[in-house]
Amino acid sequence: MASTNPNSISSTARVMDKSINNGVYQRRLLTHRIGITLSFLAMTIGIFFLLWILLTLFMKGFNAFNIGMLTESTPPPGATGGGLLNAIVGSLLMVGVATLICTPIGILAGIYLAEYGDENWFAQLTRFVTDVMLSAPSIVIGLFVYAIFVANMNHFSGWAGSIAISLIAIPVIVRTTDNMLQLVPGSLREAAFALGAPRWKVAILVRLRAVKAGVITGVLLAVARISGETAPLLFTALNNQFFNADMNKPMANLPVVIYQFAMSPYENWRALAWGGALLVTLSVLGLNILSRTLFSQKIQG
């Protein structure tokens, strides 16, 4: 074995001692420690308030959670009992219709951007509009649908609510699909082209199939986002105290009912608002866990 030169060890130690005593090194070390400390404090404060909110929500939400909340419609002012059945059904119908609208549009638009995004100006414009819609306030989208759809039809409806929240979900799916398709290796596309496959088959049967778990994840995240939107539904679906499955009429939904009941002077309504908020939170949490599970399985595979 080669022997270690003691002179080289001592020279290295001297260089390390000089660097440690160097003023620049000390300032950088101090800055590093201050940054780490501030980051840890910010993380601690954020987690504290998050846990505080969740603890309050679970404590008050579980107190109002019962079978009647899931099987009875919203009560009139001042009444006791009641539930959120009409709001739950209305939210499921509108989110379901919105998912049927936004999923094919978002996936096909994402495929178009991934395939032709660098070839023409229209794809670049589409990507720019998608980015703008991602950052657009939801209340602006609600006002837009109100002016285009509700004002011309002269009545609120579940269809208008579905259109409004689908406009919020489409850019999420478009961006997720585009990003996921960009992860497909170029060699896979080249192999498909070498076998004589047309471009549309390569895009759908090769690239999209390779990242289908990631695309489904994007759809689930979009659904989770629109499940708690309130502002667009105030201008489109409005609300309905009674059970209604007709999408052409004003329709109850959980976000608007939670907003109205939480601001009311009636204790029963406020309790139902806490129960509805817990229900929405658990639904969104479940969708996020499902999406992350699908994505992690795809990575491990």
N, C-alpha and C positions, 0 to 999 in steps of 0.2 A: 504494500500500500504506500502511496505517496505521502511523505511527511509534510506537515504544515509548517510554513515558514513563520517563525515568531515575529520577525520584523514586519511582514505584511499584515499580521494581525494587529500589531501595535499601531501601525500607520492607519489602518482602517478605523481603529478605536479613536485615534486622534481626530480623524476627519469627522466621525460621528459626534464627538464632543464639540467640535467647532460649529457643526451645523445646528446642534441643539442650542448652543449659546448664541447663535446668530439672531439678530433682532428681527429680520424678515420672517424667519421660521417661527419665532415666538408670536409675532402678530398674526400670522396665518393660523397657528394653533389656537390662539385666543378667539379669532373670528370663527373658526370651525366649531369650537365648543359653544360659543354664543348661539350660532345657527342651530346646532343640534338641540340645545336647551330650549330655544324658542319654538322649534318644530315640535318637540315633545310636549311643551305646554299647550300649544295650539291643538294638537291631537287630543290631549287630555281634556281640554275644555269642550271640544266638539263631541267627544264620546260621552262626557258627563251630561251635556244638554240632550243628546240623543237618547241616552238611557232614561233621563228624567221624563222626556216626552213619551217614550214607549211605556214606561212604568205607569204614568198617569193614564195613558190610553187603555192599557190592559186592565188596570184596576177599575176604572169607571165603565169601560166597555163590557167587561165580564159581569158586572152587576146588572146591566140591562140585557144581557144575552139570555134568551130563553126560547122555548118552542113557539110561543105566541109571536115573537118578533119575526119569525120566519114563515108563519102561517096566516097572519092577519094583516089587513091593509092599514094604512096610516089613519090614526084616530082624528076626529074633529077637535077644534080648540077647546081646551078645558076638560076633555074626556080622559078617562083612565084606561089603561090597557092599550090594545092596538099593537101593530107591528109595522114591518117594512116590506111585506110581500109584494105589493104593487110596485114599489121602487126597485126591488131586486129583479123582478121580472122585466121591468122597463129597461134597466141597465143591461141585463143579459141580452135582450132583443137588440138594443141599439149597438152595443159593442159587437155582438155577433154579426149584424148586417155590416157594420163598419169594417170588420175583419174580412168579410167576403169581398168588400169593395177594394180595400187597400192592399190586400195580399197579392193578387195577380198583377195589379198595376205597379206596385212597388218592386216586385221581383222582375217583371219584364223590363221596367225602366232601368233597374240595376244591371241587368244583362246587357242592355243596349249601351249603357255607359262604359261597362267593362270591355265590350267588344269594339265599340266605335268611339270611345271617349277621346282618343288622340288623333282622330281622322277628320273631323268636321266641326264647324263652328256651332252647329245646333246641339251637339253633345256637350260642348263646353258651356253653352248657355243653360242647358238642362241641369248640369252640375251646379252652376251658380245659383239658379232658382231654388234648387233643392237645399243648398246651404242657407239661403235666405229664409226659406220656410221652416228650417230646423230652429232658427233663432227667433221666429216671429211669435209675438205674444198670442196666446190662445184666444184672448178676448177679441183680438183683431180678426181672427178667422171666424169667430162666432158672428161678429158684425157683418162680415162679408157674406156669409151664408144667409143671414137674416135679410140683407138687402137684395140678394139675388134670388133666393128661394121663398123665404117666409113672406116677405112683403108682396111678392107677386101672387102667391097662393092665398094670401089674406088669412092665414091661420098657422098656428104652431103645429108641429108634428114630429113624430119619432123619426121619420125619414130625414127631415132637416137636421135633427140631432146626429144621426148616423153619418150624414155627409160631412158635417162639421168636424167630428172627431176623426173621421177617415182622412181628412186633409191634414190632420196633425200626425197621423200614423204613417202616411205614405212616405214622406221624406226620411223617416227613420229606417224604413225597410229598404228604400232605395240606397241610402248610404251604406247600410250594413251589407246588402247584397253586392254592391260594387266593391267594397273593401274585401269581402270574403273571396270573390272571384279573382281579385288581383293576387291572392295567395297561391293560386293554382300554378304549379311549375310550368314554365314554357315548354319543357320537353314533352309533357303530357299532351299539350295542344298540337305540337309538331308531329307527334306519333299518330294522332288521330287524323291530321291532315294528310300524312304520308299514306295512310290506308285508304284515302279517297273520300273521307267523310266531308259533307258540305259544312259550311260555317255554322249554320243554325243548329245542326246536329251536334257539332263540337261544343257549342255554347250551352245547349240544354242537356244533352245526354252525357257529356264528358265533364265540362267545367262545373256546371251546376250540381251534378250528382256527386262530384268530389267534395263539395262544401255544403251539402244539404243540411247538415246539422247546424252549421253556423248561420245559414239563412233562416232556418226554423227558429234559432235563438233570436235573431233580429225581429222576427214576427212576434214572438212572445214578449219581447221587451217593448215593442210598439203597443201591443195590447195592454200590457201593464201600465204604460204611460197614459193611455186614453181612458183607463178605467176610473181614474179619479178626477178627470177634468170637469170643472164646474162652469166656468165662464161661457164656453161655447153653447152649453145646453140651456143656459138662462135665456139666450136669444133665439133658440131654435126649438127645442122640445118643451121648454117651460116646465110645467109640472102638472100633476093630476092627483087629486086626493083619492080617487077611486081606482079600482083595478081596471086596467085597460090593456088589451093586447092588439089593438088596432093601431098600426104604425102611422096612419093618416090623421091621427088626432093627437092633442097634447098628451104627453106621456110622463109618468113619474120616473125618477131615476135617483139613485143613491146620492150622488154628489150634491144635487140641488136640494134634496130633502134634508141632508145633513146640514147644509148651509142655512136653510130656513128654520129648521128645528133648533139648531144651536143658538140662534139669535132670538128665539121666542121667550116669553116670560113664563111658559108652562113647564113645570118640572118634568112631567111625563114626556114631553117633546124633547127636552134636553137629554133625558136618559136614552131615548131612542136614537138621538143624534150620536151619542157616544157609542152605542151598539153598532150603528151603521158605519161609523168611522173605523171601529175595530174590524168589522167584516171586510171593508175595502182594503185595510192594511194587510190583513191575512191573505186576501186574494192576490194582491200585488206581490207580497212576499213569496207566496207559493209559485207564482209565475216566474219570478226572478230565480228562485231555487231550481225550478224545472229547466229554465233556459241555461243556467250555468252547468247543471248536470249533463245536459245534452252536449254542450260544448266541450266539457272536460272529457266525456267519453270519446268524443271525436279525436281529441288530442292524444289520449292514451292509446286509441286504436291505431 
